[in-house]
Amino acid sequence: MASPDLIAATRHLLESGCWRQAEAAARAVRKADPGDVQADLLEGLAIAAMGEAERAAPLLAAAAAARPEAEHPCLDLARLQPALPQALVVRQFRACLDLAPSDARLRRAFAGFLLKADDPEAAEAVLAGLSGDAAAQHLKGMARAELNRFASAISSFKIAVALQPAAAAAWSNLGIVLKIEGELQKAILAHDRAVALEPENPQFRVNRAVALLQAGAWERAWQDYEYRMDLAAVPGFDRSRALPALAGGVRLAGRTVLALHEEGFGDTLQFLRYLPLLADLGARVIACVPRELARLMRLVPGVAEVVTDAAALPPHDFVCPMFSLPRVFGTTVATIPPVPELAFNEALRGGSVAYRPVPARDRAATDADAGDPEAPPRRIGLVWAGQARPTAPGFRTLDRRRSAGLAAFAPLAKVPGMCFVSLQAGPPARQAAPPGLELEDAMTEVTDFLDTAGIIATLDAVVSVDTSVVHLAGLMGKPVLLADRYDGCWRWLHGRSDSPWYPKLRIFRQENPGDWSGPMARVAAALDAGTVFGEIVTELA
C-alpha cells in the first residue's frame, strides 16, 4: 500500500485547488501501487476539477466499482470546497453516466445533485426506468413535488414506502404532499409512521406538526413544533429558560419574559397579540426584534422594553420565541386571542412617511360610489412577492410558490374606481407593471414596518400574496384580500375563505398549482362588487 502520508499530501493539494500537482502526486501513488483505490479517486477528482470530464470518468468509475457501499465519487467532486461550478459537476456526472448508463447508484446521486441545484425536471429524467428502486422512487417524488405535480408525487412516494417500509424520510415526504392535496388525516398517519421510525428526528416532528396545525388539531401540534428549535438556532434562545406552558401553573407575577423574533417578520406580527396577555399575568415583557420591527413593537400594550441586539440581552427569567407563544397559552382554533389595540394613528403622526388619514365614507354607499365620477377612487395596496430568505432550507421553493409576480395582478387593472399603491419591497418592486395597471410607488422612503403602516393607513384595502404585509394590514383592521398559493400555509387552515386570526381577511386560493388566474379574477370581482370594504364575519371552526 502507498504511504498514508503521501495520500494525505495528495488530498491536501486537491483541497487547496492545486489540481495539476494533485493529479501528478496521485499518479505517482498509483504507479507505486496500482491497486490503491484512494489514488484512483484523488487523481480522478483532480482531473475532474480541471474540467476534463471525459478523462476523469474512467478513474471515477474505477473508484466507484471498488467502493460499492460508498457514495458515488461524483458526490465527492460536488462537495469540494470552494465549490466548483455547477455546470462542471453536471458534465462530470454525465460523462460517468455515459460509461455506466445502468449504474443505479450513479443515477440516484446525479438526481439528488440536480434536485439541490433546482433542476427537478432533469432529475426526474435521470431516474427514468428505475421503477423497482425505493430510493429512486423517493427522489422521483421529490422532483415531481417541486414541479407542482403533487398527485404524481404521491404515487412515487407510495411506491417508495411499499418497497421499503422502514424509509422514514419517504413516509414524511408522502405526508407533506398528502397535506398539500388536502388529505389531512392520511397525511398525519404518514407522518406518524415517520416519527415512529425515527422519533428523535426533528424535521419529521415539525413536518407532522404542520399537518396537525393545518387540520386544526392544534392541541397535538404545538409540542411537536418545538422541535424546530433543533433545526435552526434562534439568537438569544436559552433552552434552560424556556417559558413552559401556563397550564402547568407557572406564575409570571414579578418575572421578566423575553420574547424573541425568529425568522419571518409575519410570524412576529401575527403572534405579538400574546404579549399583552403575558403582561396581564404580571410579567415584565421584553421583545427582541429586528430593527425593522422595533418602532412598531413599542406600540404593543404591555411591552415594557424593545431591544434589537440578541447578543446583548437584558436580564430575564424566561425566554420564549414568538412561535412558541401559542403553545404557552394552549391555543386552539376557538381560543385565538384578538388583535390588540395598537396606537397606530398617534404613532404615525410625525413619522418619516407622510401620513394622510382616509376620509370617512359611508360604506353603505359603495354601489352608488362605483357609478359616481365625483367619488374618490378606492386606494388599494398591492404586494406580489414575499421576502426572499435563500439561506432557509426549502424556502426557495416556498417563495417561488407563494410569490405571484406583478404580471399576475393584471386583472385588477380592469376594475373601475380603484387607485393602486405599491407596498412591495426589495428587488421584486422593480418588476414592470402589466398594461393598464398604474401603480403609485409609496415605498421609496420606507425604512421599517411603521413606515409601511403609515402607507397602509391611507388605504381602503390590501391585496397581497402570503407575506408580512398581510399580518400588518390585519393588525390595523384593514380589509385584506389574500392571494394564496395552492399549498397554503397552515395558519390559514384548510378549506376556509376567512381567518380566525384577522376578522377582515378573505382568502382567494389557487385551484390549480401555480395558476394565479383564478384567484386574481375572484379578487378583481370582489373589488368591483365592493363587498370587501364592509365587515367580514369570521366563522370559527
Secondary structure, DSSP 4 states (H G I P E B T S, - for coil): ---HHHHHHHHHHHHTT-HHHHHHHHHHHHHH-TT-HHHHHHHHHHHHHTT-HHHHHHHHHHHHHH-TTSPPHHHHHHT-SSPPPHHHHHHHHHHHHHH-TT-HHHHHHHHHHHHHTT-HHHHHHHTTT-TT-HHHHHHHHHHHHHTT-HHHHHHHHHHHHHH-TT-HHHHHHHHHHHHHTT-HHHHHHHHHHHHHHSTT-HHHHHHHHHHHHHTT-HHHHHHHHGGGGGTS--TT--GGGBPPPGGG----TT-EEEEE--S-HHHHHHHGGGHHHHHHTTPEEEEE--HHHHHHHTTSTTEEEEE--TTSPPP-SEEEEGGGHHHHTT--GGGPPPPP---HHHHHTT-SS---PPPP--GGGHHHHHT-TTSPPEEEEEE------TTSTTHHHHHHHH---GGGGGGGGGSTTEEEEE---SGGGGSPPPTT--EEE--TT--SHHHHHHHHTT-SEEEE-SSHHHHHHHHTT--EEEEE-SS--GGG-SS-SS-SS-TTEEEEE-SSTT--HHHHHHHHHHHHHTGGGS-------
